[in-house]
Amino acid sequence: MRLTLLCLSSIFLTPLLAQGSDDCLLALAITGPGPHAFDNSVATLDGAADPLCLAFGSDQVEQDVWLRWTAAVTAPTLLSFCGQTTVDTKVAVYDGVTCNDIMLACNDDSCGLQSALTFAAVAGSEYLVRVGTYPGAAGGIGTFDFTPQVPVVNPGNGHSYLVVSDGADWPTARAAAEAMSFNGLTGHLVTIVDQAEHDWIQANLAFTRPWIGLYQNTTSSTYAEPAGGWEWITGEPFTFTFWAAGEPNDNPAGEDFAEWHGGGWNDVVGSSTTPTEYIVEFDGLVGGPGLFCDPANNASSGQPVTLENSDLSGPGLFHLEAEGGPVDQFGFFLISASESPSPIAVSQGLLCLAAPIGRYSSNAGPALNSLGRFDSAGVLQNLAGTSSVGSGFDISAALPDPPAGVIASGDTWLFQLWFRDLGGASNFSNGIAVTF
């Protein structure tokens, strides 16, 4: 059974004394990534069955104990029991803590008989975690944890992608993908519109047999078995195909949905749970900036530094603005072609750019020096004469070395601000991705 939870957690661990409450109304409060202990050896059933929990003929979670988890950040997060127990677990997550809230996700088997699942959580919100067993299985002890799942940015099109390991059917996978959000962007099952996108996904994402956002519209004027009427769920033109040999074949009849398996795409019955994952795509960076690694860690100002007011105005290709910083502290901007799959903790902040990382500092030359200082309002004022408005920094076509070269039309580049915080500590803003 597997349970994947979508949410970033705080850095503080909950003691392993936590075991869970047999009464939903007394759910035990937990925070942070864990590991969190559970013991449902003698637990009794007090939760209701739910269609989302239907697996192997049962929609119930037996021998359940309850915990109340608070999300620290809005982001995709994996809740996993994999390798942490021998119990045949079954797990559900609810939106709220009143014991009659909406079930967001449920999972039975994911890694052997253990559970893991992914869902979208919102910073500051509380969620009920119901830890139980598959009906008839024995309870026991173990642990589970929460791990941030960071979508990976494709520099070629500015879209972000996340592989979710969940053996759901196609309609469930589609609904789960569309319920996810990342940096203000709504997700959907991946749509692969050209060879370049296909090649990037294959080279940069790890998966075995995922659902994709391709289905056969049986009401379309082009519908014919087995190859007519196929459409992307976003309505994008279906011009690029990557069918495996002999596919689609509509065998057995009713194979109206697509997975990526082996040598290419394969048509499958939508109710199948044979696909082991689904790929979520977050659009939105092409044609305008998009934030990532957002929000950043708080600065000594009591708030995160943000680049959200950056825009395409000014004499340069793009104008960066940083706000919310500590008064009189210095900073400069960084650039990279891609986002780090896992943010790197540096002093008080998170570096979210992948190497090679360029620095718009004095070493890059006068025209590429973005050095600034936060004023009394927390706005970064430019000290190097490289801002047309006095604050922030005007990005030019020339790039610092590394990465060297120039910014070309169609390129996507990612930016963050490094700044000195009080006490000499380092900190970072959120990131912003821009397609030029």
C-alpha positions as CSV (number, residue, x, y, z in Angstrom):
1,M,0.0,0.0,0.0
2,R,1.3,3.4,-0.7
3,L,0.5,6.9,0.4
4,T,1.8,10.0,-1.2
5,L,1.2,13.4,0.5
6,L,1.6,16.8,-1.3
7,C,3.1,19.3,1.2
8,L,6.3,20.6,2.4
9,S,7.0,20.1,6.1
10,S,8.7,22.1,8.8
11,I,12.3,21.2,9.9
12,F,11.3,20.2,13.4
13,L,10.9,16.5,14.1
14,T,8.0,15.1,16.1
15,P,9.2,12.6,18.8
16,L,8.7,9.0,18.0
17,L,6.6,8.6,21.1
18,A,3.6,9.6,18.9
19,Q,1.5,6.5,18.1
20,G,-1.8,7.9,16.9
21,S,-5.2,8.0,18.6
22,D,-7.9,5.3,18.3
23,D,-10.5,8.1,18.4
24,C,-10.7,10.5,15.5
25,L,-11.9,13.3,17.8
26,L,-8.7,12.9,19.8
27,A,-6.3,12.8,16.8
28,L,-2.7,13.3,17.9
29,A,-1.1,16.5,16.6
30,I,2.2,16.1,14.6
31,T,4.4,18.4,12.6
32,G,7.4,18.2,10.5
33,P,8.8,15.5,8.1
34,G,9.0,12.8,10.7
35,P,9.6,9.9,11.0
36,H,6.3,9.7,12.9
37,A,5.4,6.5,14.8
38,F,2.1,4.6,14.7
39,D,0.8,1.7,16.6
40,N,-2.6,0.2,15.5
41,S,-2.0,-3.2,17.1
42,V,-5.2,-3.1,19.1
43,A,-7.0,-0.2,17.3
44,T,-10.7,-0.4,16.5
45,L,-12.5,0.8,13.4
46,D,-14.2,4.2,13.7
47,G,-13.8,5.7,10.2
48,A,-16.3,5.5,7.3
49,A,-15.8,3.7,4.1
50,D,-15.2,5.9,1.0
51,P,-15.1,5.2,-2.8
52,L,-11.6,6.7,-2.9
53,C,-10.4,3.8,-0.8
54,L,-11.7,1.1,-3.1
55,A,-8.8,-1.4,-3.7
56,F,-8.9,-5.1,-4.0
57,G,-12.6,-5.2,-3.4
58,S,-12.8,-3.1,-0.3
59,D,-13.3,0.6,0.3
60,Q,-12.7,0.5,4.1
61,V,-9.6,1.2,6.3
62,E,-9.6,-1.1,9.3
63,Q,-7.8,-0.9,12.7
64,D,-7.4,2.8,12.2
65,V,-5.6,5.3,14.3
66,W,-5.7,9.1,13.7
67,L,-3.1,11.8,13.6
68,R,-3.4,15.6,12.8
69,W,-0.7,17.0,10.6
70,T,-0.1,20.7,9.9
71,A,1.4,21.7,6.6
72,A,4.2,24.2,6.7
73,V,4.4,25.1,3.1
74,T,2.1,24.8,0.0
75,A,3.8,22.2,-2.2
76,P,3.7,18.6,-3.4
77,T,4.8,16.2,-0.6
78,L,5.1,12.4,-0.4
79,L,3.7,10.6,2.7
80,S,5.3,7.2,2.7
81,F,5.4,4.0,4.8
82,C,7.8,2.3,2.4
83,G,10.6,0.5,4.2
84,Q,9.3,1.6,7.6
85,T,6.9,-1.1,8.7
86,T,5.8,-4.7,7.9
87,V,2.1,-3.9,8.5
88,D,-0.2,-4.3,5.5
89,T,-1.1,-0.6,5.7
90,K,-4.0,1.3,4.2
91,V,-4.0,5.1,4.6
92,A,-6.3,8.0,4.0
93,V,-5.9,11.8,4.2
94,Y,-8.7,14.2,4.9
95,D,-9.0,18.0,4.3
96,G,-9.5,19.2,7.8
97,V,-9.7,17.8,11.4
98,T,-13.5,17.6,12.2
99,C,-13.8,13.9,11.4
100,N,-16.4,14.5,8.8
101,D,-14.3,16.3,6.2
102,I,-13.7,15.4,2.6
103,M,-11.2,12.6,1.9
104,L,-8.5,13.9,-0.3
105,A,-6.6,10.7,-1.0
106,C,-6.4,7.0,0.0
107,N,-3.9,4.3,-0.8
108,D,-3.5,0.6,-0.2
109,D,-0.5,-1.1,-1.8
110,S,2.4,1.0,-3.3
111,C,5.6,-0.6,-2.2
112,G,4.8,-4.2,-1.6
113,L,2.0,-4.2,1.1
114,Q,2.9,-0.7,2.3
115,S,1.4,2.7,1.4
116,A,2.4,6.0,0.0
117,L,0.5,8.8,-1.9
118,T,0.7,12.3,-3.2
119,F,-1.8,15.1,-2.7
120,A,-1.8,18.9,-2.6
121,A,-1.6,20.6,0.8
122,V,-1.8,24.2,1.8
123,A,0.6,25.9,4.3
124,G,-1.0,26.3,7.7
125,S,-3.8,23.9,7.0
126,E,-4.4,20.8,9.1
127,Y,-5.0,17.3,7.7
128,L,-6.3,14.1,9.3
129,V,-4.1,11.1,8.6
130,R,-5.9,7.8,9.1
131,V,-3.5,4.9,9.5
132,G,-5.0,1.5,9.3
133,T,-4.8,-1.9,7.6
134,Y,-6.3,-3.7,4.6
135,P,-9.4,-5.4,5.9
136,G,-8.4,-8.7,7.7
137,A,-4.7,-7.8,8.0
138,A,-3.1,-7.6,11.4
139,G,-2.1,-4.3,12.9
140,G,1.3,-3.4,14.3
141,I,3.9,-0.7,14.6
142,G,6.0,1.3,12.3
143,T,6.7,4.8,11.1
144,F,5.9,7.1,8.1
145,D,7.3,10.4,6.9
146,F,6.7,13.4,4.7
147,T,9.1,14.2,1.9
148,P,9.0,17.3,-0.3
149,Q,8.3,16.5,-4.0
150,V,9.8,19.3,-6.2
151,P,8.5,19.4,-9.8
152,V,11.3,19.7,-12.3
153,V,11.4,22.6,-14.7
154,N,12.0,21.9,-18.4
155,P,14.1,24.9,-19.7
156,G,12.9,24.1,-23.2
157,N,9.3,25.1,-22.6
158,G,9.2,26.5,-19.0
159,H,6.8,23.8,-17.8
160,S,7.3,21.8,-14.6
161,Y,6.7,18.0,-14.2
162,L,6.2,15.7,-11.3
163,V,6.0,11.9,-11.3
164,V,3.4,10.6,-8.8
165,S,3.8,6.9,-7.8
166,D,0.2,5.8,-7.5
167,G,-1.5,2.8,-9.0
168,A,-4.8,4.7,-9.6
169,D,-7.1,4.3,-12.6
170,W,-7.0,7.0,-15.4
171,P,-10.0,9.1,-14.2
172,T,-8.7,9.1,-10.6
173,A,-5.2,10.1,-11.8
174,R,-6.6,12.8,-13.9
175,A,-8.7,14.3,-11.1
176,A,-5.7,14.1,-8.7
177,A,-3.4,15.9,-11.2
178,E,-6.0,18.6,-11.7
179,A,-6.4,19.1,-8.0
180,M,-2.6,19.8,-7.6
181,S,-1.1,23.3,-7.8
182,F,2.5,24.4,-7.8
183,N,3.6,28.0,-7.5
184,G,0.1,29.1,-8.4
185,L,-0.1,26.8,-11.5
186,T,-2.8,24.2,-11.9
187,G,-1.6,20.7,-12.8
188,H,-2.9,18.2,-15.4
189,L,-1.9,14.8,-16.7
190,V,1.1,15.4,-19.0
191,T,0.6,16.2,-22.6
192,I,3.5,15.6,-24.9
193,V,3.3,17.8,-28.0
194,D,6.6,17.3,-29.7
195,Q,9.8,15.2,-29.9
196,A,11.8,17.7,-27.8
197,E,9.4,17.5,-24.9
198,H,9.3,13.7,-25.1
199,D,13.1,13.5,-25.1
200,W,13.4,15.8,-22.1
201,I,10.8,13.8,-20.1
202,Q,12.5,10.5,-20.9
203,A,16.0,11.9,-19.9
204,N,15.0,13.8,-16.8
205,L,12.1,11.9,-15.1
206,A,12.2,8.5,-13.5
207,F,9.1,6.4,-14.1
208,T,8.1,2.8,-15.0
209,R,4.6,2.8,-16.4
210,P,2.7,6.2,-16.0
211,W,-0.7,7.4,-17.2
212,I,-0.5,10.4,-19.6
213,G,-3.2,12.9,-20.6
214,L,-4.2,11.2,-23.8
215,Y,-7.7,9.7,-24.3
216,Q,-9.9,8.6,-27.2
217,N,-12.9,10.8,-27.7
218,T,-15.6,8.4,-28.9
219,T,-17.9,11.3,-29.8
220,S,-15.3,12.9,-32.1
221,S,-16.0,13.1,-35.9
222,T,-12.6,11.5,-36.4
223,Y,-13.3,8.6,-34.0
224,A,-12.5,5.2,-35.4
225,E,-10.9,2.1,-33.7
226,P,-8.2,1.8,-32.9
227,A,-6.4,5.0,-34.0
228,G,-9.0,7.7,-34.6
229,G,-10.3,10.3,-32.2
230,W,-7.3,10.5,-29.8
231,E,-7.0,13.9,-28.1
232,W,-5.0,15.6,-25.4
233,I,-7.0,16.6,-22.3
234,T,-5.8,20.2,-22.7
235,G,-7.1,20.5,-26.3
236,E,-3.6,20.9,-27.7
237,P,-3.3,19.6,-31.3
238,F,-2.6,15.9,-31.4
239,T,0.1,15.9,-34.1
240,F,3.0,14.2,-32.3
241,T,2.7,10.5,-31.5
242,F,4.9,7.9,-29.9
243,W,2.9,4.7,-30.0
244,A,4.6,1.5,-29.2
245,A,4.8,-1.1,-31.9
246,G,1.4,-2.5,-32.7
247,E,-0.4,0.2,-30.6
248,P,-3.1,1.4,-30.3
249,N,-4.9,-1.9,-30.9
250,D,-8.1,-1.6,-28.7
251,N,-7.5,-5.1,-27.5
252,P,-9.5,-5.8,-25.4
253,A,-12.2,-3.4,-26.6
254,G,-12.6,-0.2,-24.6
255,E,-8.9,0.7,-24.5
256,D,-9.6,4.5,-24.7
257,F,-6.8,5.9,-22.5
258,A,-3.1,6.0,-22.8
259,E,-0.1,5.0,-20.7
260,W,3.6,5.3,-21.4
261,H,5.0,1.7,-21.2
262,G,8.1,0.2,-22.5
263,G,8.9,1.3,-26.0
264,G,6.1,4.0,-26.2
265,W,2.5,4.7,-25.6
266,N,-0.1,2.0,-25.1
267,D,-3.9,2.2,-25.1
268,V,-5.5,0.8,-21.9
269,V,-8.9,0.4,-20.4
270,G,-9.5,3.5,-18.1
271,S,-10.4,1.4,-15.1
272,S,-7.1,-0.4,-15.1
273,T,-4.8,0.0,-12.1
274,T,-1.8,-1.6,-13.9
275,P,-0.1,1.7,-14.6
276,T,2.1,2.4,-11.6
277,E,2.4,6.2,-11.8
278,Y,1.1,9.3,-13.5
279,I,2.9,12.4,-14.7
280,V,1.6,15.8,-13.7
281,E,2.5,18.8,-15.8
282,F,2.3,22.4,-14.6
283,D,2.1,24.9,-17.5
284,G,2.3,28.7,-17.3
285,L,5.9,29.9,-17.6
286,V,5.9,30.5,-21.4
287,G,4.9,34.0,-22.2
288,G,5.5,35.4,-18.7
289,P,7.3,34.8,-15.5
290,G,6.4,32.1,-12.9
291,L,7.5,31.8,-9.3
292,F,9.1,28.7,-7.9
293,C,10.6,27.7,-4.5
294,D,7.9,29.9,-3.2
295,P,7.6,31.2,-0.5
296,A,11.2,31.4,0.5
297,N,12.4,31.1,4.1
298,N,11.7,34.1,6.2
299,A,14.4,36.8,6.5
300,S,15.1,38.7,9.8
301,S,12.5,41.1,8.5
302,G,9.9,38.5,9.5
303,Q,8.8,37.7,6.0
304,P,10.3,36.0,2.9
305,V,12.0,38.1,0.2
306,T,10.0,37.8,-3.0
307,L,10.7,38.5,-6.7
308,E,7.0,38.6,-7.6
309,N,6.9,42.2,-8.8
310,S,9.6,41.6,-11.4
311,D,8.3,42.2,-14.9
312,L,9.1,42.7,-18.6
313,S,9.3,46.5,-18.3
314,G,12.5,48.6,-18.7
315,P,15.2,48.9,-21.2
316,G,16.6,45.4,-20.6
317,L,15.2,42.0,-21.5
318,F,13.7,41.7,-18.0
319,H,13.6,43.8,-14.8
320,L,14.1,42.0,-11.5
321,E,12.6,43.5,-8.3
322,A,13.2,42.2,-4.7
323,E,11.0,43.1,-1.8
324,G,10.5,42.2,1.8
325,G,14.2,42.2,2.8
326,P,16.0,43.3,6.0
327,V,16.9,47.0,6.2
328,D,20.4,48.0,5.1
329,Q,21.4,44.4,4.1
330,F,23.1,43.8,0.8
331,G,22.3,41.3,-2.0
332,F,22.8,40.4,-5.7
333,F,21.0,38.2,-8.2
334,L,21.8,34.7,-9.4
335,I,20.9,33.0,-12.7
336,S,20.7,29.3,-13.8
337,A,19.2,27.4,-16.7
338,S,17.4,24.9,-14.4
339,E,15.9,24.4,-10.9
340,S,17.6,22.0,-8.5
341,P,15.4,18.9,-7.9
342,S,16.0,19.3,-4.2
343,P,16.6,22.8,-2.7
344,I,19.9,23.1,-0.9
345,A,19.9,24.6,2.6
346,V,22.6,27.3,2.8
347,S,22.7,29.1,6.2
348,Q,19.2,30.5,6.7
349,G,17.9,30.1,3.2
350,L,17.3,27.7,0.3
351,L,19.3,27.7,-2.9
352,C,16.9,26.4,-5.5
353,L,19.0,26.8,-8.7
354,A,21.0,24.0,-10.3
355,A,24.6,24.4,-11.3
356,P,26.2,26.1,-13.1
357,I,25.0,29.2,-11.3
358,G,25.9,32.7,-12.5
359,R,26.4,35.7,-10.2
360,Y,25.4,39.2,-11.2
361,S,28.1,40.6,-8.9
362,S,31.1,42.9,-9.4
363,N,33.2,40.0,-10.7
364,A,30.8,39.7,-13.7
365,G,31.7,43.2,-14.8
366,P,30.1,46.7,-14.3
367,A,27.2,46.2,-16.6
368,L,26.3,42.8,-15.0
369,N,26.7,43.9,-11.4
370,S,23.3,43.9,-9.6
371,L,24.5,44.8,-6.1
372,G,21.8,46.4,-4.1
373,R,20.8,47.3,-0.5
374,F,17.4,47.0,1.1
375,D,15.8,50.3,2.1
376,S,13.5,51.1,5.0
377,A,10.6,49.6,3.1
378,G,12.4,46.4,2.4
379,V,12.9,47.1,-1.3
380,L,16.3,46.3,-2.9
381,Q,17.8,49.6,-4.1
382,N,20.4,49.3,-6.9
383,L,23.9,50.5,-6.0
384,A,25.7,49.6,-9.2
385,G,23.8,51.9,-11.7
386,T,22.3,48.9,-13.5
387,S,18.6,49.7,-12.9
388,S,16.5,52.1,-14.9
389,V,14.2,52.8,-12.0
390,G,16.7,52.8,-9.1
391,S,15.6,49.6,-7.6
392,G,16.2,46.0,-8.7
393,F,18.2,45.1,-11.8
394,D,17.8,45.3,-15.6
395,I,18.7,41.9,-17.1
396,S,20.6,42.4,-20.4
397,A,21.2,39.8,-23.2
398,A,24.8,39.2,-22.0
399,L,25.2,36.4,-19.4
400,P,27.8,36.3,-16.6
401,D,30.4,33.5,-16.8
402,P,29.3,30.9,-15.8
403,P,27.0,30.2,-17.7
404,A,28.4,32.6,-20.3
405,G,27.0,33.4,-23.7
406,V,23.8,35.4,-24.4
407,I,20.1,35.1,-23.7
408,A,18.3,34.1,-26.9
409,S,14.7,34.3,-27.9
410,G,12.8,31.3,-26.6
411,D,15.3,30.6,-23.8
412,T,14.0,30.0,-20.2
413,W,16.2,31.3,-17.4
414,L,15.7,31.1,-13.6
415,F,16.7,33.8,-11.1
416,Q,17.1,34.1,-7.3
417,L,18.4,36.8,-5.0
418,W,21.2,36.0,-2.5
419,F,21.3,38.5,0.4
420,R,23.2,38.9,3.6
421,D,20.9,38.7,6.6
422,L,21.4,40.0,10.1
423,G,24.3,38.4,12.0
424,G,26.2,37.7,8.8
425,A,24.0,34.8,7.7
426,S,23.1,34.0,4.1
427,N,19.6,33.9,2.8
428,F,17.7,33.7,-0.5
429,S,14.5,35.0,-2.1
430,N,12.1,32.8,-3.9
431,G,12.8,32.0,-7.6
432,I,11.4,33.3,-10.8
433,A,11.5,31.6,-14.2
434,V,11.3,33.7,-17.3
435,T,10.9,32.7,-20.9
436,F,12.3,35.4,-23.2
